[in-house]
Amino acid sequence: MRLKDLREDSDIKQKTIADFLHIKQNTYSQYENCQRQLPIDILIQLADFYNVSTDYILGITDVKTPYPKRAQRKNDS
């Protein structure tokens, strides 16, 4: 996972990210160090925060560009 690299490249402290996510700093640290499984909702928030794809954070691709957002249809709620 690339959480630590993204955070350090942006010169952001763990506490700042934890506050953004409304979690404790030590919980975020455990996500960064793969000591705790990263919940999907947190993964999505981090991808939006860093403007990268979830696949990039997970190390599946080296392409940072996020996927385009799906256009909302009238039937979607």
Summary of the structure (lengths in Angstrom):
residues: 77
radius of gyration: 13.5
end to end distance: 32.2
largest distance: 41.5
contacts: 163
relative contact order: 0.16
helix: 51%
strand: 0%
